[in-house]
Amino acid sequence: MAANRTARRIPALLLAAVLGAGLTGGIAHADTVTSGFDTSSGTGSIGPSGGPGSGITRDQIIARAQDWVGQGISYSQNQGWQDAATGGPYRTDCSGFVSMAWGLPSSMVTSTLPQVATVTASNISGDTNINPGDALDYTADHVVLFDHWTDSSGDFAYDAEHTEGQPTNQSTDSIYSSTLEGFAISNFEALQYNNLTASIPAPATPSVSVTGPGNGAAVTGSTTLSASASDSTGGAALSTQFSVDGVNVGAAQGGSNPSVGWNPGSVSPGRHTVTATTTASNGSGSAVASSSVSVEVFGRGSAGQTFLDQNGKTLQFQLGSNGNAFQDYQTVPGGSPWSGWGAQSPLPSGVTFTAAPQGLLDVSGKAALYAPASDGNVYENYQTAPGAGPWSGWHALSGLPSGVRFSGAVAGTLDAGGRLALYATGSNGNVYENYQTVPGGAPWSGWHETTGSAGVALAAGPVAFRDVNNKTVLYAVGSNGNVYENYQTVPGGGPWSGWHALTGLPSGVTFTSRIAGGTDANGKTILYVTGSNGNVYENYQTVPGGAPWSGWHVLDALPGGITFGGGPDLFLDAGKKAVLYVRGSDGNVYENYQTVQGGGPWSGWHTVNALPSGVSFTGEVAGTVDAHGHSALYVIGSNGNVYEDYQTVPGGAPWSGWHTVNALPSGITFTAQHS
């Protein structure tokens, strides 16, 4: 209690009359007026100035409530409280508290408060028109005082006396909850005190505009969401909540220039909506406005060996000659120095890895890795904090399906529900799925076959990503050399379409590599695969998110005397143009890119840079766009080390030239794997 206040407790004269039967536990209420503190002799310095029962502003109601909250006045149905700020005495239970806040002449009870108020809603469930200083009254049992909305989604703060021995405090809940203070929320009605006087006008609709990123901007790595907010009424408090595709990013921010950090890697590549929702509030009410822009998240839509972490630093993962997974990462987003190659975590007991780990970010921004091991199972390792260690350590994700072992790289994506979903090819030639049942965590569903047999065995290493409709799509090469498709018919769930050949094969050609796939700047799914003649073939949707497909066709003529080996790597560059990188038969890396967003003509195949002295490349290319918008490529050389080449200008030349990222770990070389 403040030193400059005079306060006193007033004991009950008729304790038994107050308590009654059955009020010894749980949330309590007042159903009996107890003489001795049922009549107030004054309203204190906070007012109302005309004495008990005179006109009062919403600001005064909230200030009076906060006086008791700040002092933590203990609940009791058989005591009263008075002090210099709020006057009194008032009974220190739930209805006495509301009577005090409204500055009433006496301490009313839950059933009599409606006599001095107007019922603005007989059922408050879902009612977003409640204002500060209104009472939420369950006339048979309990009442609380509405304080303010905490966001634009129905969450609010309220002040209350709760139950015997507990202090007055402020709590939060949602207007869409099923209960309030342990009672059905539908039992509560909203009461507006009849003797309100306006101190200030309710806020007008605020102005808000997203100032960063710009509409249509391409983003990757650590990104700041910012807005400009203002209130034309003057004096209102501003609170702005940022969201991406309806999912809140961080906490609401105050002031006229709010901002918050966001990691684009937490969503799939493609178009996304950034929204700033500003609430202007004062003691007389609140008003809400929002502003949105569309941004393009570029980069990789599926799990890969190279991707950006929560902080915008590029991560690399490789398979070492000892069967363990190694990592190297930027210590500064988009630049050097790198950490140096080190074992990612100790190997699980008795196993080695048979393919390089594939990684991506979960819904919380934590990096997660998945790799098949020599026992045929898939192992997991994940960051325990977004953008930082320690890592969980390698552990088997789930038990193996009966009689099945997994081989080849694991495919993965973040589904429409924010859950990691993994796909691996079994020894029986079918593709199996395993997904988180809770976004960002366990338990997992367990491995099960994706629906619909393709009629042929599917090769190891499917590709998985989300299309423009947020449905997970899968593509795999069959044993007959054709490409097969399976897709969700509902975003984030089944049933699946079943495996089916995408389109007919080109004449005289079968497909021999893994597939590179993603979504272009126009929202169309685009696929690339290497044919038995050593050329790269393209197939794309002519309508975003659906058929018909263009059919398989040669992307561009082969460079003179060169054929391509292995699968191409695909991503969108800083200009939202699709770019492809593939290893040629001469051991160099070749590039081909769209000259127009979402379409041709293509640049034609050409080398990125000259080979390093005495080295040729043996693996497939793994590429990404770094935190500064530069395309960056990584590939294993014939000496077993990893080489890097990156753009020095976002989306264009010149390139840095091929160079090693770091020295090899002692006694280790890296094994060529696809990305």
C-alpha positions as CSV (number, residue, x, y, z in Angstrom):
1,M,0.0,0.0,0.0
2,A,1.4,3.4,-1.0
3,A,2.7,5.4,2.0
4,N,0.8,8.6,1.1
5,R,-2.6,6.8,1.2
6,T,-4.8,6.3,4.2
7,A,-6.6,2.9,3.9
8,R,-8.4,0.7,6.3
9,R,-10.1,-2.7,6.4
10,I,-13.6,-2.9,7.7
11,P,-14.5,-6.2,9.2
12,A,-17.9,-7.9,8.7
13,L,-20.6,-7.6,11.3
14,L,-22.6,-10.5,9.9
15,L,-20.0,-13.0,8.6
16,A,-22.4,-15.9,8.4
17,A,-24.9,-13.9,6.4
18,V,-22.2,-13.2,3.8
19,L,-20.6,-16.5,3.3
20,G,-23.7,-18.7,3.2
21,A,-23.5,-22.3,2.2
22,G,-21.3,-23.6,-0.5
23,L,-19.0,-20.6,-1.0
24,T,-15.9,-22.0,0.6
25,G,-13.9,-22.8,-2.6
26,G,-13.4,-21.9,-6.3
27,I,-14.4,-18.6,-7.8
28,A,-16.7,-16.8,-5.4
29,H,-19.3,-14.1,-5.8
30,A,-21.4,-11.7,-3.7
31,D,-25.0,-12.5,-3.3
32,T,-25.6,-10.8,0.0
33,V,-25.1,-7.2,1.0
34,T,-23.3,-7.0,4.4
35,S,-24.0,-4.0,6.5
36,G,-21.0,-2.0,7.6
37,F,-19.5,-1.5,4.2
38,D,-22.4,-1.5,1.7
39,T,-22.6,2.4,1.6
40,S,-19.7,4.5,0.3
41,S,-19.1,7.9,1.9
42,G,-16.9,9.2,-1.0
43,T,-15.2,8.5,-4.2
44,G,-11.6,9.7,-3.5
45,S,-9.2,11.7,-5.5
46,I,-9.8,9.7,-8.7
47,G,-13.5,10.6,-8.7
48,P,-16.1,10.9,-9.9
49,S,-16.0,14.5,-8.7
50,G,-19.7,14.7,-8.0
51,G,-19.5,12.0,-5.4
52,P,-20.8,8.4,-5.4
53,G,-23.2,7.7,-8.2
54,S,-22.3,10.8,-10.3
55,G,-21.1,10.8,-13.9
56,I,-17.8,9.0,-14.5
57,T,-15.5,8.6,-17.5
58,R,-14.1,5.3,-18.8
59,D,-10.7,6.6,-18.0
60,Q,-11.7,7.1,-14.4
61,I,-13.2,3.6,-14.1
62,I,-10.0,2.0,-15.4
63,A,-7.8,4.2,-13.1
64,R,-9.9,3.2,-10.1
65,A,-9.7,-0.5,-11.0
66,Q,-5.9,-0.2,-11.4
67,D,-5.6,1.4,-8.0
68,W,-6.9,-1.9,-6.4
69,V,-4.9,-4.0,-8.8
70,G,-1.7,-2.1,-7.9
71,Q,-2.3,-2.6,-4.2
72,G,-3.4,-6.2,-4.6
73,I,-6.5,-5.9,-2.3
74,S,-7.3,-9.4,-1.0
75,Y,-10.7,-10.9,-1.8
76,S,-13.2,-11.2,1.0
77,Q,-16.9,-11.1,1.1
78,N,-16.8,-10.0,4.7
79,Q,-14.5,-7.0,4.6
80,G,-14.5,-3.6,3.0
81,W,-11.7,-1.3,1.7
82,Q,-11.4,2.5,1.4
83,D,-8.4,4.7,0.6
84,A,-7.7,8.3,-0.5
85,A,-7.7,7.5,-4.2
86,T,-11.0,5.5,-4.6
87,G,-12.9,6.5,-1.5
88,G,-15.3,3.9,-0.1
89,P,-15.7,1.7,1.7
90,Y,-16.5,-1.0,-0.9
91,R,-16.8,-4.7,-0.3
92,T,-13.7,-6.5,-1.5
93,D,-15.3,-9.2,-3.6
94,C,-16.0,-9.3,-7.3
95,S,-19.2,-7.2,-7.4
96,G,-17.9,-4.8,-4.7
97,F,-14.8,-4.3,-7.0
98,V,-17.0,-3.3,-10.0
99,S,-19.1,-1.1,-7.7
100,M,-16.0,0.6,-6.6
101,A,-14.7,1.1,-10.2
102,W,-18.0,2.6,-11.3
103,G,-18.0,4.9,-8.2
104,L,-21.4,3.6,-7.0
105,P,-23.1,4.8,-3.8
106,S,-23.0,1.2,-2.5
107,S,-21.5,-2.2,-3.1
108,M,-24.0,-4.0,-5.3
109,V,-24.1,-7.7,-6.1
110,T,-23.9,-9.6,-9.4
111,S,-27.7,-9.8,-9.7
112,T,-28.3,-6.1,-9.0
113,L,-25.5,-4.5,-11.1
114,P,-27.8,-4.6,-14.2
115,Q,-30.1,-2.1,-12.3
116,V,-27.5,0.7,-12.9
117,A,-26.3,-0.5,-16.3
118,T,-27.4,-1.2,-19.9
119,V,-27.0,-4.8,-21.2
120,T,-25.1,-4.3,-24.5
121,A,-24.8,-8.1,-25.1
122,S,-26.7,-10.8,-23.4
123,N,-24.0,-13.3,-24.4
124,I,-20.5,-11.9,-24.7
125,S,-19.1,-14.9,-26.7
126,G,-17.5,-13.4,-29.8
127,D,-18.6,-9.9,-29.0
128,T,-15.8,-7.5,-30.0
129,N,-17.7,-4.3,-29.2
130,I,-17.0,-4.3,-25.5
131,N,-15.3,-1.2,-24.2
132,P,-12.9,-0.5,-21.3
133,G,-14.9,-0.1,-18.0
134,D,-17.7,-2.4,-19.1
135,A,-18.6,-5.2,-16.7
136,L,-18.8,-8.8,-17.8
137,D,-21.5,-10.1,-15.5
138,Y,-22.7,-13.7,-14.8
139,T,-25.6,-12.5,-12.7
140,A,-25.8,-15.8,-10.8
141,D,-22.2,-16.1,-9.8
142,H,-19.4,-13.7,-10.8
143,V,-18.5,-10.4,-12.5
144,V,-15.2,-9.0,-13.9
145,L,-14.3,-5.5,-15.3
146,F,-13.2,-5.4,-19.0
147,D,-9.9,-3.4,-19.2
148,H,-8.8,-3.4,-22.8
149,W,-8.3,-5.4,-26.0
150,T,-4.7,-6.8,-26.2
151,D,-4.8,-7.5,-30.0
152,S,-7.1,-7.6,-33.0
153,S,-7.9,-11.3,-32.7
154,G,-10.3,-11.2,-29.7
155,D,-7.8,-11.4,-26.8
156,F,-8.5,-9.0,-23.9
157,A,-7.4,-8.0,-20.4
158,Y,-9.8,-7.8,-17.5
159,D,-9.5,-6.8,-13.8
160,A,-11.2,-8.8,-11.0
161,E,-11.5,-9.9,-7.5
162,H,-11.5,-13.7,-7.8
163,T,-11.8,-15.8,-4.7
164,E,-11.0,-15.9,-1.0
165,G,-7.5,-14.8,-0.1
166,Q,-6.5,-13.9,-3.7
167,P,-5.5,-10.3,-4.5
168,T,-7.1,-8.1,-7.1
169,N,-5.2,-8.6,-10.4
170,Q,-5.4,-8.3,-14.1
171,S,-5.8,-11.5,-16.3
172,T,-6.2,-12.2,-20.0
173,D,-8.5,-14.3,-22.0
174,S,-10.1,-14.5,-25.5
175,I,-13.6,-13.5,-26.3
176,Y,-13.8,-16.7,-28.4
177,S,-12.9,-18.9,-25.4
178,S,-15.5,-21.3,-24.2
179,T,-15.1,-20.3,-20.5
180,L,-14.3,-17.2,-18.5
181,E,-13.0,-17.5,-14.9
182,G,-14.2,-21.2,-14.9
183,F,-17.8,-20.4,-16.0
184,A,-19.2,-20.8,-19.5
185,I,-18.5,-17.6,-21.3
186,S,-22.0,-17.6,-22.8
187,N,-23.3,-17.1,-19.2
188,F,-21.8,-13.6,-19.1
189,E,-23.5,-10.4,-20.3
190,A,-21.9,-7.1,-21.1
191,L,-22.9,-4.2,-19.0
192,Q,-22.3,-0.5,-19.8
193,Y,-22.7,1.7,-16.7
194,N,-25.6,4.1,-17.3
195,N,-23.9,7.2,-15.9
196,L,-20.9,7.4,-18.2
197,T,-19.6,10.7,-19.3
198,A,-17.3,11.1,-22.3
199,S,-13.8,12.3,-21.5
200,I,-12.4,12.0,-25.0
201,P,-13.9,10.8,-28.2
202,A,-13.4,7.2,-29.2
203,P,-10.5,6.9,-31.7
204,A,-11.2,7.3,-35.4
205,T,-9.9,4.5,-37.6
206,P,-6.1,4.8,-37.5
207,S,-3.9,5.0,-40.6
208,V,-1.4,2.3,-41.2
209,S,0.8,1.3,-44.1
210,V,3.5,-1.4,-44.5
211,T,6.8,0.4,-45.2
212,G,9.0,-2.7,-45.5
213,P,9.3,-4.9,-47.4
214,G,7.9,-3.1,-50.4
215,N,5.0,-4.5,-52.3
216,G,6.3,-7.2,-54.7
217,A,9.7,-7.3,-53.1
218,A,11.7,-10.5,-53.2
219,V,13.0,-11.5,-49.7
220,T,15.3,-14.0,-48.1
221,G,17.3,-14.2,-44.9
222,S,16.7,-12.0,-41.9
223,T,14.0,-9.5,-42.9
224,T,12.5,-6.5,-41.0
225,L,8.8,-6.0,-41.2
226,S,8.0,-2.3,-40.6
227,A,5.0,0.0,-40.8
228,S,3.9,3.6,-40.3
229,A,0.9,4.1,-38.0
230,S,-0.9,7.2,-36.9
231,D,-4.1,8.3,-35.1
232,S,-6.1,11.3,-36.4
233,T,-8.0,11.6,-33.1
234,G,-4.9,12.3,-31.0
235,G,-4.0,10.8,-27.7
236,A,-4.8,7.2,-28.6
237,A,-2.4,4.4,-27.9
238,L,-1.2,2.6,-31.0
239,S,-0.5,-1.1,-31.1
240,T,0.5,-2.9,-34.3
241,Q,0.6,-6.7,-34.9
242,F,2.5,-8.0,-37.9
243,S,1.4,-11.3,-39.6
244,V,2.4,-13.3,-42.6
245,D,-0.5,-15.2,-44.2
246,G,-2.5,-14.7,-41.1
247,V,0.1,-16.1,-38.7
248,N,1.3,-13.5,-36.1
249,V,5.0,-12.6,-36.3
250,G,6.3,-11.7,-32.8
251,A,4.4,-9.6,-30.3
252,A,2.4,-6.5,-31.0
253,Q,4.6,-3.3,-31.3
254,G,3.7,0.1,-30.0
255,G,4.4,3.6,-31.4
256,S,4.1,5.2,-34.9
257,N,7.0,3.3,-36.5
258,P,6.6,-0.3,-35.4
259,S,8.9,-3.1,-36.7
260,V,9.7,-6.7,-36.0
261,G,12.2,-9.3,-37.4
262,W,11.0,-12.1,-39.6
263,N,12.6,-15.2,-41.1
264,P,11.3,-15.9,-44.7
265,G,12.8,-19.4,-44.4
266,S,9.9,-20.3,-42.0
267,V,7.5,-20.3,-45.0
268,S,7.8,-22.0,-48.5
269,P,9.1,-20.1,-51.5
270,G,6.4,-18.2,-53.4
271,R,4.0,-15.3,-52.8
272,H,3.1,-14.4,-49.3
273,T,1.0,-11.7,-47.7
274,V,2.5,-9.4,-45.0
275,T,-0.1,-7.6,-43.0
276,A,0.2,-4.8,-40.3
277,T,-2.9,-4.5,-38.1
278,T,-3.0,-1.3,-36.0
279,T,-5.3,-0.8,-33.0
280,A,-5.8,2.7,-31.7
281,S,-7.4,2.7,-28.2
282,N,-8.2,5.1,-25.4
283,G,-10.5,5.1,-22.5
284,S,-13.5,5.6,-24.7
285,G,-13.0,2.7,-27.2
286,S,-10.7,1.4,-29.9
287,A,-10.5,1.3,-33.7
288,V,-8.6,-1.1,-36.0
289,A,-7.1,-0.8,-39.5
290,S,-4.8,-3.0,-41.5
291,S,-2.5,-2.8,-44.5
292,S,-1.0,-5.6,-46.6
293,V,1.7,-6.1,-49.2
294,S,2.6,-9.2,-51.2
295,V,6.2,-10.4,-51.1
296,E,8.0,-13.2,-52.9
297,V,10.1,-15.6,-50.8
298,F,12.7,-17.0,-53.1
299,G,15.0,-19.9,-52.6
300,R,14.4,-23.6,-52.1
301,G,10.9,-25.1,-51.5
302,S,12.1,-28.4,-50.3
303,A,14.8,-29.9,-48.0
304,G,18.3,-29.5,-49.3
305,Q,22.0,-29.7,-48.3
306,T,22.3,-25.9,-48.4
307,F,19.8,-23.4,-46.9
308,L,19.5,-20.3,-44.7
309,D,19.0,-20.5,-41.0
310,Q,16.8,-18.3,-38.8
311,N,19.4,-15.6,-38.8
312,G,20.0,-15.5,-42.5
313,K,23.3,-17.4,-42.4
314,T,24.0,-20.0,-45.1
315,L,24.3,-23.6,-43.7
316,Q,26.0,-26.4,-45.6
317,F,25.9,-30.1,-44.9
318,Q,28.0,-32.9,-46.5
319,L,28.5,-36.6,-46.2
320,G,32.1,-37.4,-45.1
321,S,34.1,-40.4,-46.2
322,N,33.7,-41.8,-42.7
323,G,29.9,-41.9,-43.0
324,N,29.3,-39.0,-40.7
325,A,27.6,-35.7,-41.5
326,F,29.7,-32.5,-41.6
327,Q,28.6,-28.9,-41.4
328,D,30.0,-25.5,-42.3
329,Y,28.1,-22.2,-41.8
330,Q,28.5,-18.5,-42.2
331,T,29.3,-16.7,-39.0
332,V,27.9,-13.5,-40.7
333,P,24.7,-13.5,-42.7
334,G,25.6,-13.5,-46.4
335,G,29.4,-13.5,-45.9
336,S,32.6,-14.7,-44.5
337,P,34.2,-16.0,-42.3
338,W,32.8,-19.5,-42.3
339,S,32.8,-21.7,-39.2
340,G,35.0,-24.4,-40.8
341,W,34.0,-28.0,-41.4
342,G,33.2,-30.0,-38.4
343,A,31.3,-33.2,-37.6
344,Q,27.7,-32.1,-37.2
345,S,27.1,-34.4,-34.2
346,P,28.5,-37.8,-33.2
347,L,27.3,-40.7,-35.3
348,P,24.5,-42.8,-33.8
349,S,25.8,-46.0,-32.3
350,G,26.6,-48.8,-34.9
351,V,25.5,-46.9,-38.0
352,T,26.8,-44.6,-40.7
353,F,24.9,-42.4,-43.1
354,T,24.4,-43.5,-46.7
355,A,23.4,-40.2,-48.1
356,A,24.0,-36.6,-47.3
357,P,21.6,-35.0,-44.7
358,Q,18.8,-32.9,-46.1
359,G,17.6,-29.9,-44.0
360,L,15.0,-27.2,-43.8
361,L,13.5,-24.9,-41.1
362,D,10.5,-25.9,-39.1
363,V,7.7,-23.5,-38.3
364,S,9.5,-22.1,-35.3
365,G,12.7,-21.4,-37.4
366,K,14.8,-24.3,-36.1
367,A,16.9,-26.1,-38.6
368,A,16.2,-29.8,-38.8
369,L,18.2,-32.5,-40.6
370,Y,17.3,-35.9,-41.9
371,A,19.6,-38.6,-43.3
372,P,19.2,-42.4,-44.2
373,A,21.6,-44.7,-42.4
374,S,23.2,-48.1,-42.9
375,D,20.5,-49.8,-40.9
376,G,17.9,-48.6,-43.4
377,N,16.2,-46.1,-41.1
378,V,16.0,-42.3,-41.2
379,Y,17.7,-40.3,-38.5
380,E,16.9,-36.8,-37.3
381,N,18.9,-34.0,-35.7
382,Y,17.5,-30.5,-35.0
383,Q,18.4,-27.2,-33.4
384,T,17.0,-26.8,-29.9
385,A,16.7,-23.1,-30.4
386,P,16.0,-21.2,-33.7
387,G,19.3,-20.3,-35.4
388,A,21.4,-21.8,-32.6
389,G,22.5,-24.9,-30.9
390,P,22.9,-27.1,-29.1
391,W,21.6,-29.7,-31.5
392,S,19.4,-32.6,-30.3
393,G,21.8,-35.2,-31.5
394,W,21.1,-37.9,-34.1
395,H,18.2,-40.3,-33.3
396,A,16.0,-42.6,-35.3
397,L,12.9,-40.7,-36.3
398,S,10.4,-43.6,-36.2
399,G,10.4,-47.3,-36.4
400,L,10.9,-48.9,-39.9
401,P,7.8,-50.2,-41.7
402,S,7.7,-54.0,-41.6
403,G,10.2,-55.5,-44.1
404,V,11.2,-52.1,-45.6
405,R,14.4,-50.2,-45.6
406,F,15.0,-46.7,-46.8
407,S,17.7,-45.6,-49.3
408,G,18.5,-42.3,-51.0
409,A,18.2,-38.8,-49.8
410,V,15.1,-37.9,-47.8
411,A,12.7,-35.3,-49.3
412,G,10.9,-32.9,-47.0
413,T,8.8,-29.7,-47.0
414,L,6.8,-27.6,-44.6
415,D,3.1,-28.4,-45.2
416,A,0.2,-26.0,-45.2
417,G,-0.4,-26.7,-41.5
418,G,3.1,-25.7,-40.5
419,R,4.2,-29.4,-40.0
420,L,7.4,-30.9,-41.3
421,A,6.6,-33.7,-43.7
422,L,9.2,-36.2,-44.9
423,Y,9.2,-38.6,-47.9
424,A,11.6,-41.5,-48.4
425,T,11.8,-44.3,-51.0
426,G,11.5,-47.8,-49.5
427,S,13.3,-51.0,-50.7
428,N,10.0,-52.1,-52.2
429,G,10.0,-49.1,-54.6
430,N,7.2,-47.2,-52.9
431,V,7.4,-43.8,-51.3
432,Y,6.7,-43.5,-47.6
433,E,5.5,-40.4,-45.6
434,N,6.1,-39.3,-42.1
435,Y,4.9,-36.0,-40.7
436,Q,4.7,-34.0,-37.5
437,T,1.2,-34.2,-35.9
438,V,2.0,-31.0,-34.1
439,P,3.6,-28.1,-35.9
440,G,7.3,-27.8,-34.9
441,G,7.4,-31.0,-32.7
442,A,6.6,-34.5,-31.9
443,P,4.8,-36.9,-32.0
444,W,5.3,-37.9,-35.7
445,S,2.7,-39.9,-37.6
446,G,5.1,-42.8,-38.3
447,W,6.1,-44.1,-41.7
448,H,3.3,-45.1,-44.0
449,E,2.9,-45.5,-47.8
450,T,1.7,-42.6,-49.8
451,T,-1.6,-43.6,-51.5
452,G,-2.0,-45.1,-54.9
453,S,0.6,-47.4,-56.5
454,A,2.4,-46.1,-59.5
455,G,2.5,-49.6,-61.0
456,V,6.3,-49.3,-61.2
457,A,9.1,-49.1,-58.7
458,L,10.0,-45.5,-57.9
459,A,13.6,-44.5,-57.8
460,A,15.2,-43.2,-54.6
461,G,15.0,-39.6,-53.8
462,P,11.6,-38.0,-54.6
463,V,11.2,-34.2,-54.6
464,A,8.6,-32.6,-52.4
465,F,7.4,-29.0,-52.2
466,R,4.2,-27.0,-51.9
467,D,2.5,-25.7,-55.0
468,V,0.8,-22.3,-55.4
469,N,-2.4,-23.7,-53.7
470,N,-0.3,-24.8,-50.6
471,K,-0.8,-28.5,-51.5
472,T,2.2,-30.7,-51.0
473,V,3.2,-32.3,-54.4
474,L,5.6,-35.2,-54.9
475,Y,7.5,-36.2,-58.1
476,A,9.7,-39.3,-58.6
477,V,11.3,-41.1,-61.5
478,G,9.9,-44.6,-62.1
479,S,11.9,-47.7,-63.1
480,N,10.5,-47.2,-66.6
481,G,12.3,-43.9,-66.8
482,N,9.1,-41.7,-66.7
483,V,8.1,-39.1,-64.1
484,Y,5.3,-39.8,-61.7
485,E,3.2,-37.4,-59.6
486,N,1.2,-37.6,-56.4
487,Y,-0.4,-34.5,-54.7
488,Q,-2.6,-33.6,-51.8
489,T,-6.2,-32.8,-52.9
490,V,-6.6,-30.6,-49.7
491,P,-3.8,-28.3,-48.5
492,G,-2.0,-29.9,-45.6
493,G,-3.9,-33.2,-45.8
494,G,-5.4,-36.0,-47.8
495,P,-6.7,-37.7,-49.6
496,W,-3.8,-37.9,-52.1
497,S,-4.4,-38.1,-55.8
498,G,-2.4,-41.3,-56.1
499,W,0.7,-41.9,-58.2
500,H,0.3,-41.4,-61.9
501,A,2.5,-40.7,-64.9
502,L,2.7,-36.9,-65.4
503,T,2.9,-36.9,-69.2
504,G,4.3,-39.2,-71.9
505,L,8.1,-39.6,-72.4
506,P,9.9,-37.8,-75.2
507,S,10.5,-40.0,-78.2
508,G,13.5,-42.3,-77.6
509,V,14.4,-40.8,-74.2
510,T,14.0,-42.0,-70.6
511,F,14.8,-40.0,-67.5
512,T,17.8,-41.0,-65.5
513,S,18.3,-38.3,-62.8
514,R,16.5,-37.0,-59.8
515,I,13.9,-34.3,-60.5
516,A,14.3,-30.6,-59.7
517,G,11.0,-28.9,-59.1
518,G,9.5,-25.7,-57.7
519,T,7.1,-22.9,-58.3
520,D,7.9,-20.1,-60.7
521,A,7.1,-16.3,-60.3
522,N,3.7,-16.9,-61.8
523,G,2.7,-19.7,-59.5
524,K,3.2,-22.5,-62.0
525,T,4.9,-25.7,-61.0
526,I,8.0,-26.2,-63.1
527,L,10.0,-29.5,-63.3
528,Y,13.5,-30.3,-64.7
529,V,15.2,-33.7,-65.2
530,T,18.1,-35.1,-67.1
531,G,17.4,-37.5,-70.0
532,S,19.2,-40.6,-71.2
533,N,20.7,-38.4,-74.0
534,G,22.4,-36.2,-71.5
535,N,20.1,-33.2,-72.0
536,V,17.9,-31.4,-69.5
537,Y,14.1,-31.6,-70.1
538,E,11.4,-29.2,-68.9
539,N,7.7,-29.7,-68.1
540,Y,5.5,-27.0,-66.6
541,Q,1.9,-26.2,-65.7
542,T,0.2,-23.9,-68.2
543,V,-2.3,-22.9,-65.4
544,P,-1.0,-22.1,-61.9
545,G,-1.7,-25.1,-59.6
546,G,-3.2,-27.4,-62.2
547,A,-3.2,-29.1,-65.6
548,P,-2.7,-29.1,-68.5
549,W,1.0,-29.5,-68.5
550,S,3.3,-28.3,-71.4
551,G,4.7,-31.8,-71.9
552,W,8.4,-32.8,-71.7
553,H,10.6,-30.8,-74.1
554,V,14.3,-30.0,-74.3
555,L,15.0,-26.8,-72.4
556,D,17.9,-25.7,-74.6
557,A,20.4,-27.2,-77.0
558,L,23.5,-28.8,-75.3
559,P,26.7,-26.9,-75.3
560,G,29.1,-28.1,-78.0
561,G,30.5,-31.5,-77.2
562,I,29.0,-31.6,-73.7
563,T,26.3,-33.8,-72.1
564,F,25.0,-33.4,-68.6
565,G,25.4,-35.8,-65.7
566,G,23.2,-36.0,-62.7
567,G,20.2,-33.9,-61.8
568,P,20.0,-30.1,-62.2
569,D,19.5,-27.8,-59.3
570,L,16.7,-25.2,-59.4
571,F,15.8,-22.1,-57.4
572,L,14.5,-18.6,-57.9
573,D,17.2,-15.9,-57.9
574,A,16.9,-12.4,-56.5
575,G,15.0,-11.2,-59.6
576,K,12.4,-14.1,-59.1
577,K,13.7,-15.8,-62.3
578,A,14.2,-19.6,-62.3
579,V,17.8,-20.6,-62.5
580,L,19.3,-24.0,-63.2
581,Y,22.7,-25.4,-62.5
582,V,24.0,-28.8,-63.7
583,R,27.4,-30.6,-64.0
584,G,28.7,-31.2,-67.5
585,S,30.6,-34.1,-68.9
586,D,33.8,-31.9,-68.8
587,G,33.4,-31.6,-65.0
588,N,32.4,-28.0,-65.0
589,V,29.1,-26.4,-63.9
590,Y,26.7,-25.0,-66.4
591,E,24.0,-22.4,-65.9
592,N,20.7,-21.6,-67.7
593,Y,18.2,-18.9,-66.4
594,Q,15.0,-17.3,-67.4
595,T,15.5,-13.8,-68.9
596,V,11.9,-12.9,-67.9
597,Q,10.2,-13.7,-64.6
598,G,8.1,-16.9,-65.0
599,G,9.0,-17.5,-68.6
600,G,11.4,-17.5,-71.5
601,P,13.4,-17.0,-73.4
602,W,16.1,-18.8,-71.5
603,S,19.7,-17.6,-71.5
604,G,21.0,-20.9,-72.9
605,W,23.6,-23.2,-71.3
606,H,26.9,-21.7,-70.4
607,T,29.7,-22.2,-67.8
608,V,29.5,-20.1,-64.7
609,N,33.3,-19.8,-64.3
610,A,36.5,-21.6,-65.3
611,L,37.3,-24.7,-63.3
612,P,39.8,-24.4,-60.4
613,S,43.3,-25.5,-61.4
614,G,43.7,-29.3,-61.4
615,V,40.1,-29.9,-60.2
616,S,36.9,-31.0,-61.9
617,F,33.5,-31.3,-60.3
618,T,32.1,-34.8,-59.5
619,G,28.9,-34.1,-57.6
620,E,25.6,-32.3,-58.2
621,V,25.3,-28.6,-57.5
622,A,23.6,-27.3,-54.4
623,G,22.5,-23.7,-54.6
624,T,20.7,-21.1,-52.7
625,V,20.2,-17.3,-52.4
626,D,22.1,-15.8,-49.5
627,A,21.0,-13.1,-47.1
628,H,22.1,-10.3,-49.5
629,G,20.3,-11.8,-52.6
630,H,23.3,-13.3,-54.2
631,S,23.0,-16.7,-55.8
632,A,25.6,-19.0,-54.2
633,L,26.6,-22.4,-55.6
634,Y,28.3,-25.3,-53.8
635,V,29.7,-28.5,-55.5
636,I,32.2,-31.2,-54.6
637,G,35.5,-31.3,-56.5
638,S,37.5,-34.3,-57.6
639,N,39.8,-33.8,-54.6
640,G,36.8,-34.4,-52.2
641,N,36.5,-30.7,-51.1
642,V,33.6,-28.3,-51.5
643,Y,33.9,-25.4,-53.8
644,E,31.9,-22.2,-53.8
645,D,31.0,-19.6,-56.4
646,Y,28.7,-16.7,-55.8
647,Q,27.3,-13.6,-57.5
648,T,28.9,-10.3,-56.4
649,V,25.8,-8.5,-57.5
650,P,22.3,-9.8,-56.5
651,G,20.7,-11.6,-59.5
652,G,23.6,-11.2,-61.9
653,A,27.3,-11.3,-62.8
654,P,30.2,-11.0,-62.1
655,W,30.7,-14.2,-60.1
656,S,33.4,-14.6,-57.4
657,G,35.0,-17.5,-59.2
658,W,35.3,-21.1,-57.8
659,H,37.2,-21.4,-54.5
660,T,37.2,-23.8,-51.6
661,V,35.0,-22.8,-48.7
662,N,37.3,-24.2,-46.0
663,A,40.0,-26.8,-45.6
664,L,38.9,-30.4,-45.4
665,P,38.6,-32.0,-41.9
666,S,41.7,-34.1,-41.1
667,G,41.5,-37.4,-42.9
668,I,38.1,-36.7,-44.4
669,T,36.9,-36.2,-48.0
670,F,33.4,-35.5,-49.0
671,T,31.2,-37.9,-51.0
672,A,29.4,-36.5,-54.0
673,Q,25.6,-36.4,-53.3
674,H,22.8,-34.5,-54.8
675,S,21.2,-31.5,-53.2
